[in-house]
Amino acid sequence: MALIEYDSYRQKLRELEPELTKLAAALDLDAARQETARLNAETEQEGFWNDLERSQKVQKRLRQLENKIAHHEKLVSQWEDLTVLCDMGQEEDDPDILAEVKTDYEQLSEKVEELRMTTLLSGEYDANNCILQFHSGAGGTEAQDWAQMLYRMYTRWAERHGFTYKILDYEDGDEAGIKSAAIAIEGENAYGLLKSENGVHRLVRVSPFDANARRQTSFAAIEVMPEMEADNEIEIRDEDIEMQVFRSSGAGGQHINKTSSAVRLIHKPTGIVVSSQQERSQFQNKDNCMKMLRAKLLELKEQQHAEKVSDIKGVQMKIEWGSQIRSYVFMPYQMVKDTRTGYETSNINAVMDGDLDGFLNAYLTALATGELKR
């Protein structure tokens, strides 16, 4: 029996080899190596470090290119090692090695699929870090609890992918959950991978807050925006901003800073309001607010194809029935279904624990093939 299973995995590994070759072409690794060599040569030129802005951009680009090349090379190395292990185990007819082959193959397949997803990213800001904002819908505690469940889902997704996240703002719910929150997720292609999550998410479950155990429908909205560095693309004039300082509010706990250093910025031309109360200093909270404001303005600019920030009008997302991008049903059956792509799964516990790649992949594939428009 073990020999038959070894034959099966040898065949799977043979089929995976051309996939790795296709990935190298899709990622255009030859061009990436050439650009890496050119940029490295530039860093060695006299006076390179005198231009701080240029040197920072070059270093950032180098990291992106080197990570892309290293990621693929690591997968090829893992494929080679696993092929050798499979051959060795088959020769010895060792069931312990077969168990290791099975585990390693599943992990390798997942990593190849993750890398394949990145080949679908072609947007201008896809490589950027991203900012996620969470808003609970109408419904009080029930909706606020749902917003916190989504907050946990996306932070777990970030951890699963080796990304880091930073809390920019966090407002506790009245009894449980959160009214709103904002996090920055840092990692290559964070925005490109998560841009599909922008929209209203619907939950159907038996409410833990209802003594009669009735089924409830709740809504929460997620805003996903690319994090932007301060540059000329999004001009924010000092006279267009009203800054307010306030004391942090909410039920308290680890997320709340008790000093009067919380900052709220109001962008007068658009009416956009952003706030941050996570940092100890007013300066740091203002910096967080500026990051969120730049991201929101860019998102509006992209949506409305406006050439100037002054032309942008604020838009409101309706957090209600009929506007959802995805439904999460806990009762009477278990199902998570995306209304745009039709992708669904019954493993709702895995989804809530951050296993979102099936949804992200389905969206990116539909986007790349023209079935969807962003």
C-alpha positions as CSV (number, residue, x, y, z in Angstrom):
1,M,0.0,0.0,0.0
2,A,2.8,2.4,0.9
3,L,4.5,1.8,-2.5
4,I,1.3,2.7,-4.3
5,E,1.0,5.9,-2.3
6,Y,4.6,6.8,-3.0
7,D,3.9,6.4,-6.8
8,S,1.0,8.8,-6.4
9,Y,3.1,11.5,-4.7
10,R,5.9,11.0,-7.2
11,Q,3.3,11.7,-10.0
12,K,2.0,14.8,-8.1
13,L,5.5,16.1,-7.7
14,R,6.2,15.6,-11.4
15,E,3.1,17.6,-12.2
16,L,4.1,20.4,-9.9
17,E,7.4,21.0,-11.7
18,P,6.0,22.6,-14.8
19,E,3.8,24.8,-12.5
20,L,6.9,26.2,-10.9
21,T,8.3,26.9,-14.3
22,K,5.1,28.7,-15.3
23,L,5.3,30.7,-12.1
24,A,8.8,31.9,-12.9
25,A,7.6,33.1,-16.3
26,A,4.5,34.8,-14.9
27,L,6.6,36.5,-12.2
28,D,9.0,37.6,-15.0
29,L,12.0,36.6,-12.8
30,D,14.6,37.1,-15.5
31,A,13.5,40.8,-15.7
32,A,13.5,41.0,-11.9
33,R,17.1,39.7,-11.7
34,Q,18.2,42.3,-14.4
35,E,16.5,45.1,-12.5
36,T,18.0,44.0,-9.2
37,A,21.5,44.0,-10.8
38,R,20.9,47.5,-12.2
39,L,19.6,48.9,-8.9
40,N,22.4,47.3,-6.9
41,A,24.9,49.0,-9.3
42,E,23.1,52.3,-8.7
43,T,23.5,52.0,-4.9
44,E,27.2,51.7,-5.4
45,Q,27.5,55.0,-7.4
46,E,29.1,57.9,-5.7
47,G,26.5,60.3,-4.1
48,F,23.7,57.7,-4.2
49,W,22.9,58.2,-0.5
50,N,22.9,62.0,-0.8
51,D,19.4,61.9,-2.4
52,L,17.4,60.4,0.5
53,E,14.1,60.2,-1.3
54,R,15.6,58.4,-4.3
55,S,17.7,56.0,-2.2
56,Q,14.7,55.0,-0.1
57,K,12.6,54.2,-3.2
58,V,15.5,52.2,-4.6
59,Q,15.9,50.2,-1.4
60,K,12.2,49.5,-1.2
61,R,12.1,48.3,-4.8
62,L,15.2,46.1,-4.2
63,R,13.5,44.5,-1.2
64,Q,10.4,43.7,-3.3
65,L,12.4,42.2,-6.1
66,E,14.7,40.2,-3.9
67,N,11.7,38.8,-1.9
68,K,10.0,37.8,-5.2
69,I,13.1,36.0,-6.5
70,A,13.9,34.4,-3.1
71,H,10.3,33.2,-2.6
72,H,10.3,31.3,-5.9
73,E,13.8,29.9,-5.4
74,K,12.8,28.6,-2.0
75,L,9.8,26.8,-3.5
76,V,12.0,25.2,-6.1
77,S,14.5,24.1,-3.4
78,Q,11.6,22.6,-1.3
79,W,10.3,20.8,-4.4
80,E,13.8,19.3,-5.1
81,D,14.2,18.2,-1.4
82,L,10.8,16.7,-1.3
83,T,11.4,14.8,-4.6
84,V,14.6,13.3,-3.1
85,L,12.8,12.4,0.1
86,C,10.0,10.7,-1.8
87,D,12.4,8.6,-3.8
88,M,14.4,7.6,-0.7
89,G,11.2,6.7,1.2
90,Q,10.0,4.6,-1.7
91,E,13.2,2.7,-1.9
92,E,13.1,1.9,1.8
93,D,9.3,1.4,1.8
94,D,9.2,3.5,5.0
95,P,5.8,4.6,6.2
96,D,7.2,7.2,8.5
97,I,8.8,9.0,5.6
98,L,5.6,8.7,3.7
99,A,3.8,10.6,6.4
100,E,6.4,13.3,6.1
101,V,6.0,13.4,2.4
102,K,2.3,13.9,2.7
103,T,2.6,16.8,5.1
104,D,5.4,18.5,3.2
105,Y,3.5,18.1,-0.1
106,E,0.4,19.8,1.3
107,Q,2.4,22.7,2.6
108,L,4.3,23.1,-0.7
109,S,1.0,23.0,-2.7
110,E,-0.4,25.7,-0.5
111,K,2.7,27.9,-0.9
112,V,2.6,27.4,-4.7
113,E,-1.0,28.5,-4.8
114,E,-0.3,31.5,-2.7
115,L,2.5,32.5,-5.0
116,R,0.2,31.9,-8.0
117,M,-2.2,34.4,-6.5
118,T,0.5,37.1,-6.5
119,T,0.9,36.7,-10.3
120,L,-2.7,38.0,-10.6
121,L,-1.8,41.3,-9.0
122,S,-1.3,44.0,-11.6
123,G,-2.8,47.1,-10.0
124,E,-0.8,50.2,-9.4
125,Y,-1.0,50.0,-5.6
126,D,-1.3,46.2,-5.2
127,A,2.2,45.9,-3.7
128,N,1.5,48.4,-1.0
129,N,0.6,47.8,2.6
130,C,-3.0,48.3,3.3
131,I,-5.4,49.9,5.8
132,L,-8.5,48.1,7.0
133,Q,-11.3,49.9,8.7
134,F,-14.2,48.1,10.5
135,H,-17.6,49.6,11.0
136,S,-20.5,47.9,12.8
137,G,-23.9,48.3,11.2
138,A,-27.2,49.0,12.8
139,G,-28.2,46.6,15.6
140,G,-26.2,47.6,18.6
141,T,-24.4,44.8,20.5
142,E,-25.1,42.1,17.9
143,A,-23.5,44.1,15.1
144,Q,-20.6,45.3,17.2
145,D,-19.8,41.7,18.2
146,W,-19.8,40.8,14.4
147,A,-17.4,43.7,13.7
148,Q,-15.0,42.3,16.3
149,M,-15.3,38.8,14.8
150,L,-14.3,40.2,11.4
151,Y,-11.5,42.1,13.1
152,R,-10.1,38.9,14.5
153,M,-10.6,37.1,11.2
154,Y,-8.4,39.5,9.3
155,T,-5.7,39.8,12.0
156,R,-5.5,36.0,12.0
157,W,-5.2,36.1,8.1
158,A,-2.3,38.5,8.5
159,E,-0.6,36.2,11.0
160,R,-1.0,33.1,8.8
161,H,0.7,34.9,5.9
162,G,3.6,36.3,8.0
163,F,2.3,39.9,7.8
164,T,2.3,42.3,10.7
165,Y,-0.5,44.6,11.7
166,K,-0.7,47.7,13.7
167,I,-3.8,49.1,15.4
168,L,-4.5,52.6,14.3
169,D,-7.8,53.1,16.0
170,Y,-10.1,51.0,18.2
171,E,-13.4,52.0,19.8
172,D,-15.1,49.4,22.0
173,G,-18.7,48.5,21.8
174,D,-21.2,49.5,24.4
175,E,-21.5,46.0,25.9
176,A,-19.3,43.8,23.6
177,G,-17.5,43.9,20.4
178,I,-16.4,47.1,18.6
179,K,-18.1,50.1,17.1
180,S,-15.2,50.8,14.8
181,A,-11.5,50.0,14.4
182,A,-8.7,50.5,11.9
183,I,-5.5,48.5,11.4
184,A,-2.5,48.8,9.0
185,I,-1.4,45.5,7.6
186,E,2.2,45.5,6.5
187,G,3.6,43.1,4.0
188,E,4.3,42.8,0.2
189,N,1.0,42.8,-1.8
190,A,-1.1,43.2,1.3
191,Y,-3.5,45.6,-0.5
192,G,-3.6,43.6,-3.7
193,L,-4.5,40.4,-1.8
194,L,-7.1,42.1,0.4
195,K,-8.7,44.6,-1.9
196,S,-11.5,42.1,-2.6
197,E,-12.7,42.4,1.0
198,N,-14.0,46.0,0.7
199,G,-17.7,46.0,1.3
200,V,-20.5,44.8,3.6
201,H,-20.3,41.4,5.3
202,R,-23.5,39.7,6.5
203,L,-23.8,37.3,9.4
204,V,-26.7,35.0,10.2
205,R,-26.6,33.1,13.5
206,V,-28.4,32.4,16.8
207,S,-27.6,35.4,18.9
208,P,-25.6,34.8,22.0
209,F,-27.1,38.0,23.4
210,D,-30.7,36.9,23.0
211,A,-32.2,35.0,26.0
212,N,-34.7,33.5,23.6
213,A,-32.0,32.1,21.3
214,R,-33.5,33.7,18.2
215,R,-31.8,33.8,14.8
216,Q,-30.3,37.3,14.0
217,T,-28.9,38.9,10.9
218,S,-26.1,41.4,11.4
219,F,-24.1,43.6,9.1
220,A,-20.6,45.1,9.3
221,A,-18.6,47.0,6.7
222,I,-14.9,46.7,5.8
223,E,-13.0,49.5,4.0
224,V,-9.8,48.4,2.4
225,M,-7.4,51.1,1.2
226,P,-3.7,51.1,0.1
227,E,-1.4,52.8,2.5
228,M,0.3,55.7,0.8
229,E,3.5,57.5,1.6
230,A,3.4,61.3,1.7
231,D,3.9,62.4,-1.9
232,N,2.4,64.8,-4.4
233,E,-0.2,62.4,-5.8
234,I,-2.6,63.1,-2.9
235,E,-2.3,66.8,-1.9
236,I,-3.6,67.6,1.5
237,R,-3.5,71.2,2.4
238,D,-3.2,72.4,6.0
239,E,-6.1,74.8,5.5
240,D,-8.3,71.9,4.4
241,I,-7.9,70.0,7.7
242,E,-9.6,70.6,11.1
243,M,-7.8,68.9,13.9
244,Q,-9.5,68.0,17.2
245,V,-7.9,66.5,20.3
246,F,-9.9,64.4,22.7
247,R,-9.7,61.9,25.5
248,S,-10.0,58.2,24.5
249,S,-13.5,56.7,25.0
250,G,-14.8,53.2,25.3
251,A,-15.0,50.4,27.8
252,G,-11.3,50.5,28.4
253,G,-8.8,47.6,28.4
254,Q,-5.6,47.1,26.4
255,H,-6.8,49.1,23.4
256,I,-7.5,52.3,25.2
257,N,-5.1,55.1,25.9
258,K,-6.3,57.2,28.9
259,T,-4.4,60.4,28.1
260,S,-5.9,63.4,26.2
261,S,-3.8,62.7,23.1
262,A,-6.4,61.1,20.8
263,V,-6.7,62.9,17.5
264,R,-9.6,63.4,15.1
265,L,-9.0,65.0,11.6
266,I,-11.8,66.4,9.5
267,H,-11.1,66.9,5.8
268,K,-13.3,69.9,5.0
269,P,-13.6,69.5,1.2
270,T,-14.9,65.9,1.4
271,G,-16.2,65.7,5.0
272,I,-14.0,62.6,5.6
273,V,-13.4,62.1,9.4
274,V,-10.6,59.9,10.7
275,S,-9.4,59.4,14.3
276,S,-6.7,57.6,16.2
277,Q,-6.4,57.0,19.9
278,Q,-3.9,54.1,20.1
279,E,-0.6,55.9,20.5
280,R,0.7,57.7,23.6
281,S,1.5,60.9,21.8
282,Q,-0.6,63.4,19.9
283,F,2.0,63.5,17.2
284,Q,1.9,59.7,16.6
285,N,-1.9,59.7,16.5
286,K,-2.0,62.5,14.0
287,D,0.5,60.6,11.8
288,N,-1.9,57.6,11.9
289,C,-4.8,59.9,11.0
290,M,-2.8,61.3,8.0
291,K,-2.1,57.7,6.8
292,M,-5.8,56.9,6.9
293,L,-6.8,60.2,5.3
294,R,-4.4,59.8,2.4
295,A,-5.7,56.2,1.8
296,K,-9.3,57.3,1.9
297,L,-8.7,60.2,-0.5
298,L,-6.9,57.9,-2.9
299,E,-9.7,55.4,-2.8
300,L,-12.2,58.1,-3.6
301,K,-10.0,59.5,-6.4
302,E,-9.8,56.0,-7.9
303,Q,-13.6,55.5,-7.7
304,Q,-14.5,58.8,-9.2
305,H,-11.6,59.3,-11.5
306,A,-11.1,62.8,-10.2
307,E,-7.9,64.6,-11.0
308,K,-7.9,66.9,-8.0
309,V,-8.8,66.2,-4.4
310,S,-10.9,69.3,-4.5
311,D,-13.2,67.5,-7.0
312,I,-13.9,64.6,-4.7
313,K,-17.2,64.2,-2.9
314,G,-17.5,61.9,0.0
315,V,-19.4,58.6,-0.5
316,Q,-21.3,56.7,2.1
317,M,-21.4,52.9,2.3
318,K,-24.8,51.5,3.2
319,I,-24.4,48.8,5.8
320,E,-27.6,47.0,5.2
321,W,-29.5,44.1,3.5
322,G,-28.9,43.8,-0.3
323,S,-25.5,45.5,-0.3
324,Q,-23.4,42.7,1.1
325,I,-20.4,41.1,-0.7
326,R,-20.4,38.0,1.4
327,S,-22.7,36.1,3.7
328,Y,-21.6,34.0,6.7
329,V,-24.4,31.6,7.8
330,F,-23.9,29.8,11.2
331,M,-27.5,28.6,11.5
332,P,-29.6,26.7,10.3
333,Y,-26.7,25.4,8.2
334,Q,-23.0,26.4,7.9
335,M,-21.9,28.3,4.8
336,V,-19.8,31.2,3.7
337,K,-20.6,32.4,0.2
338,D,-19.3,35.4,-1.8
339,T,-22.1,37.0,-3.8
340,R,-19.7,38.3,-6.5
341,T,-17.8,35.2,-7.5
342,G,-20.1,32.5,-6.2
343,Y,-17.2,30.9,-4.3
344,E,-18.4,29.1,-1.1
345,T,-17.3,26.8,1.7
346,S,-19.0,25.0,4.5
347,N,-15.9,25.2,6.7
348,I,-17.0,28.3,8.5
349,N,-14.6,27.8,11.5
350,A,-11.6,27.8,9.2
351,V,-12.8,31.0,7.5
352,M,-13.3,32.8,10.9
353,D,-9.8,31.6,11.8
354,G,-8.4,33.5,8.8
355,D,-8.5,31.0,6.0
356,L,-9.6,33.4,3.3
357,D,-7.4,32.4,0.4
358,G,-10.1,30.6,-1.5
359,F,-12.2,33.8,-1.6
360,L,-9.3,36.0,-2.4
361,N,-8.1,33.7,-5.2
362,A,-11.6,33.4,-6.8
363,Y,-11.9,37.2,-6.8
364,L,-8.4,37.9,-8.3
365,T,-9.0,35.2,-10.9
366,A,-12.4,36.7,-11.9
367,L,-10.8,40.1,-12.0
368,A,-7.9,38.9,-14.2
369,T,-10.2,37.2,-16.7
370,G,-12.6,40.1,-16.9
371,E,-15.5,38.4,-15.2
372,L,-15.5,41.1,-12.6
373,K,-14.6,44.8,-12.5
374,R,-13.2,46.4,-9.4
